[in-house]
């Protein structure tokens, strides 16, 4: 059975839309927590809030056709661990901009948007290949689709 997931470009577009929503959650959390714990710590906490919300949206929408054999909590933990590269790029950019720019300290949304863009490609690749990877075992157990030859199924994309 061929991998029926959308082409990577469409998944990337969905991932980007979810990322824009994540930027909203990120920004709202930073602005809410900044008076309580300071800008730097608010940015760190906000990343985990936004990343968790993004994982759920990606699970339910972007990669919904990639069934996981793992429990949702396990998948969330894999998402968070896998996206540590993106976390480093994202929050490294954010914290650098907070340090270097008075405008970004006054209006954190600018730094948060730059950070989100800096980690997006790495997070997408890790999410697509490792967190929401197509489960080949399900294909092996499923009967072939009508009209799909075994050679076509054998050439499908593998994670």
ABEGO torsion letter per residue (X at the ends): XBBABBBAAAAAAAAAAAAAAAAAAAAAAAAAAAAAAEAAAAAAAAAAAAAAAAAAAAAAAAAAABBBABBAAAAAAAAAAAAAAAAAAAAAAAAAAAAABAAAAABAAAAAAAAAAAAAAAAAAAAAAAAABBBAAAAAABBBBBGBBAAAAAABBBX
